[in-house]
Amino acid sequence: MDAPALICILRGPDHVFDLVNPLYQRLFPTRQLLGRPIREALPELEGQGLFETLDSVFETGKPSAVKEVPAMVDRSGTGRLEQGYFNFVYQATRTDGRIDGVVLFGFEVTDQVLARRERDEFIAIVAHELRTPMTSILGWVRLLQFGNLDEETQASALDALERSTKAQAKIIEDLLDDSRIASGKLRLDVRAVSLGAVVEAAVAMMQPAAEARGIALVAEIAPEPLPVDGDPNRLQQVIANVLSNAVKFSAEGGRVDIRLSRAGSSAEIEVRDHGRGIAPDLLPHVFERFRQGGSAERQGGLGLGLAIARHLIELQGGSITAASEGEGKGATFTMRLPLRAGAIAGSFVDREHAERVSAMPSLTGVHALIVEDDVDNRDVIAAVMERCGATVECSGTATDALRRINIRKPDVIIADILLPDIDGCEFIEQLRDHADSAASGTPALALTVFGRPREQERILAAGFDALRQKPIEPADLANEVARLVGR
C-alpha cells in the first residue's frame, strides 16, 4: 500500500478490484473501485486494448506490459485533473498453482513522454528551418552552374545566397547561445557603451531584411549621450532580435519604429510594430523558448530569439517587456538599462557587425598554411587569402600539416579544430612544443563553432593566438590574418 508504484489486484475472469493502493486510486479519485469488475468501474478504458491484455494474461499466465497508457490524474493533489501517461506491467497471480487473478504495477511516465514529444517537435522545427534556406541555396547554385543568367538575375542569386547562409548561421548561433545559457557558460565583455551607437548598429544590421519586405525602419535616437555598462555585441544582439521579431510579424510595406530615450535613471529602447499583434493568452509567454503562437502561426525561426534577448539583457542589469492591444493591433517591446554613473570615456566605435570592413588588406609576401579537412571550406579560405595576394598551402590533416611545416615555414597558420586525425588543439600543442623549430612561434588562427563548453579557453590555452567562429566573413578572415602577421 505504501509502494511508490500504482498497484491493484484484480480477481477472477471478470477482473474484480480486490486491492487498490492510494497511488492507483488517485487515477480515479471519484470512482468506487473495490468490489467492482474493471469493465463496469472504468468503462472509458474500452477500446484501448487494456481489457484484452487482462483477459490474455488471466488465460495464459504470461506477463505483459502496456506502455504510455493515457489517463487523467490529479498530479498536484488539488483536485484538478491533468493528462498523464503510465506504463503498466500485468502479472498473473496463483493459488495452489491455479491462476486466480492479475496484479497490475503502474509507473507514471508523463514527464518522459512530454519531454520526448517536445524534443521531437524541436528536431522537426530545426530540420524545417535549416532546410528552408538550403532549398534556396541549392536552387540558386544549380541555376548559376547552368549559366545563361542575365546580370540582374545573377545579382539576385548572390543576394539570395547571402541571405540564406546568414539565416542558417543565425539558427546555429541561436542554438549555441541557448546551450550556453542553459549550461551557464555564456560570457559577457562588459564595458562602457554608448547606447545610441549600439542602436544605430542594430538598425543597420536589420536594414537589408526590412528592405527585402518593403518595411521601413524609423529610428528616433536621443541626441544626448546615454552611457551604460554592458557588452556592446550582446546588446546589439538583443536589439536586433527584437527588431527581427518586429519585421517578421509586420505586413509587407509596413513600418517599425525604434526609439531611444532617457527614462529617469535608465535608458529606454522602444520597438513598435504595426503588424499581427499578440493574443492575450500568448502575451505572458512570448519570452519562453520555442513559443511562436502555435505551429499554425509559425513565421520561421526557432522561437529562441526573444528568450535569448531577455536572458542577455537581464544579465546586464536590464529588463524587457512586451505589450499588445491584441491580434492585428501591433506590439511594443520596451527594453530598459540602468544609465552608467559618470560620463562615458570616449564613444562606442566597435561596429563590427554593422559596418564590416569591405576592403581586403594586402597580404602580398605572406605564406599561409590552411589546415582544414572540408574541401569546400578549405577552397574558400584559400581563395580569400589568394585574393589578398598571399601564397597558400593547404593540408587536410594535422599530420600532413606538420610535415609541410618542416619543409617550409609558413608566416601564418589557419586551422580548423575538428580535424580527422588529431584534434586541432593537439596539433598546435605539438607545434609549440618544438622550441627548437623555427616554426614553433608561427602565429595561428583557429576556426571553430564553439560547440563545447569552455572551448574558447581550451583553444587559447593550447597555443592558438586567436580564434574566430564559423562562419566567418571573408573580409573579417583576411583582416584577422593581417593583424596576426603585423600588417
C-alpha positions, -999 to +999 in steps of 0.1 A: +000+000+000+030+023+006+049+013-026+059+042-050+041+025-078+004+022-088-008-013-077-041-030-079-051-067-078-080-080-099-096-113-091-114-138-114-121-138-151-142-106-147-112-088-131-129-076-099-109-050-079-097-068-048-069-043-038-062-007-048-033+012-033-036+050-028-015+059-059-037+038-082-069+053-066-055+088-075-061+080-111-098+078-104-104+099-073-142+099-076-147+063-085-157+034-063-133+006-075-132-021-048-156-050-054-164-039-089-153-055-123-129-033-141-152-031-172-180-018-151-159+006-129-138+020-158-159+017-190-140+046-206-109+023-210-128+002-235-111+002-269-075+008-256-065-028-256-062-029-218-092-053-212-080-077-239-045-077-223-060-086-189-080-114-205-049-128-222-028-127-190-055-144-170-060-171-196-023-178-204-004-167-173+021-149-195+030-115-181+025-085-204+034-048-205+015-018-219+033+015-224+022+051-222-014+045-212-032+079-212-052+088-181-065+119-164-049+122-130-047+147-101-010+152-102-010+183-080-033+169-053-056+199-057-085+180-074-076+194-109-072+166-134-044+167-160-034+144-188-009+118-176+008+087-191+016+054-174+034+022-181+017-009-167+030-044-161+004-072-159+014-104-139-009-133-131-014-144-095-018-180-085-032-200-056-022-237-054-008-233-089-041-221-104-044-186-119-069-166-098-062-130-107-039-104-122-018-078-104-011-045-121+021-025-114+020+010-129+046+038-132+040+073-143+060+084-173+042+117-181+074+138-178+093+115-201+065+114-227+062+152-228+100+156-229+102+133-259+074+150-277+090+184-271+123+170-283+107+155-314+089+188-321+121+207-316+140+185-340+113+189-366+114+227-363+152+227-366+151+205-396+125+227-412+143+259-405+177+245-418+161+230-449+143+262-459+175+283-466+191+251-480+164+250-507+172+285-518+210+278-517+208+246-537+184+260-562+204+292-570+237+273-570+223+249-596+210+278-618+244+295-616+260+263-626+237+260-656+248+295-667+230+318-692+217+340-664+215+377-671+233+402-649+203+412-629+193+375-622+229+368-612+229+397-587+195+384-573+210+349-570+240+362-550+218+383-527+196+352-521+226+330-513+239+356-488+205+359-471+201+321-469+236+315-455+231+342-429+198+327-419+215+293-414+242+310-394+216+327-372+199+294-365+232+278-354+242+308-333+208+307-315+212+270-308+247+276-294+235+306-273+206+286-259+231+258-249+255+284-233+226+299-214+213+265-202+248+254-191+258+288-175+287+292-199+276+325-216+303+351-213+300+389-214+326+415-223+312+443-201+325+479-207+313+514-210+290+516-240+272+545-258+238+530-263+230+553-293+258+538-313+246+503-304+210+510-316+223+525-348+244+494-354+214+471-348+192+491-371+219+490-398+222+452-393+185+447-398+181+471-427+186+446-455+160+422-441+135+450-437+141+464-472+136+430-487+100+431-474+095+468-480+093+476-443+106+510-432+127+511-400+122+545-385+147+553-357+144+582-332+176+583-312+181+608-283+210+633-291+223+631-255+249+605-245+232+576-229+261+556-214+255+521-199+277+493-187+273+463-210+286+440-237+282+460-269+279+430-292+254+413-269+233+445-265+233+448-303+221+412-305+193+419-280+180+449-301+185+431-334+165+401-321+136+423-311+138+442-344+139+409-363+108+398-345+090+431-353+100+428-390+089+392-391+054+399-378+048+431-399+029+431-431+049+438-463+052+476-469+047+482-431+067+502-406+087+495-375+095+523-351+125+523-327+130+550-302+159+555-277+154+580-249+161+587-212+136+574-187+147+587-153+179+569-143+175+544-171+179+544-209+148+531-227+146+514-261+111+510-275+104+489-306+069+492-320+054+474-350+020+477-365+016+441-376+000+409-363+000+418-326-001+393-298-031+374-285-038+380-248-033+343-239+001+343-256+014+376-242+026+362-209+046+335-228+063+355-256+098+353-239+096+315-234+117+292-256+101+279-288+070+300-284+056+315-316+019+313-311+014+277-323+025+258-353-003+272-375+011+307-370+048+299-373+067+326-391+101+309-394+129+307-369+133+285-338+114+306-314+145+313-294+152+350-303+131+367-276+141+342-249+178+348-256+171+386-257+155+385-223+183+365-208+210+387-223+195+420-212+188+407-176+224+395-173+234+432-179+211+446-153+183+455-177+147+444-184+124+438-214+087+438-215+061+432-242+027+448-247-001+445-273-037+455-276-045+423-292-043+405-325-040+427-355-030+458-334+008+455-334+031+450-305+055+471-284+087+458-268+104+480-242+140+475-231+155+494-201+191+495-190+204+515-160+225+545-170+261+545-161+272+568-133+296+595-147+305+603-183+315+577-207+351+576-217+351+580-254+323+566-276+314+531-288+332+526-320+332+488-323+306+484-351+320+451-363+286+436-373+271+468-388+300+483-407+322+454-417+354+464-435+348+456-471+383+465-484+406+434-483+441+441-468+472+433-487+489+400-478+515+401-506+545+381-495+526+362-468+528+324-470+496+309-453+491+273-443+455+262-442+447+231-422+411+221-430+397+187-439+365+200-455+374+206-492+348+234-498+358+253-466+395+249-475+390+262-510+371+293-500+397+302-473+424+297-499+405+319-524+402+347-498+440+346-490+450+345-526+428+374-535+447+394-509+480+384-526+491+356-502+506+324-513+487+294-500+495+258-490+467+235-480+465+204-458+436+181-449+452+166-418+473+178-389+499+151-396+504+163-431+505+199-419+533+192-395+552+175-423+547+205-446+558+229-418+591+211-415+597+216-452+586+252-454+579+275-425+546+294-430+540+330-419+506+322-405+485+291-399+448+289-402+435+257-387+401+240-381+397+224-347+378+192-357+405+175-378+402+138-388+435+126-374+442+146-342+424+175-326+434+210-338+444+219-302+467+189-301+482+199-334+491+234-323+504+220-290+528+197-309+540+227-330+546+249-299+564+221-280+592+221-306+611+250-291+640+244-314+618+246-345+618+278-364+580+274-369+572+270-332+563+307-329+542+310-361+510+329-354+480+306-356+443+313-361+417+287-350+384+284-368+357+268-346+320+266-339+325+270-301+303+239-298+316+226-265+317+242-230+350+262-223+360+258-259+375+292-261+397+287-231+409+253-244+418+267-278+438+296-264+455+275-238+466+251-265+487+279-281+465+295-308+469+333-310+433+340-320+401+322-328+371+331-349+338+315-351+324+298-382+310+310-405+333+340-409+331+369-433+359+369-459+369+404-450+370+395-413+391+365-420+416+385-442+418+413-416+424+389-388+452+372-407+467+407-415+466+415-378+484+383-369+512+389-394+516+425-383+500+442-414 
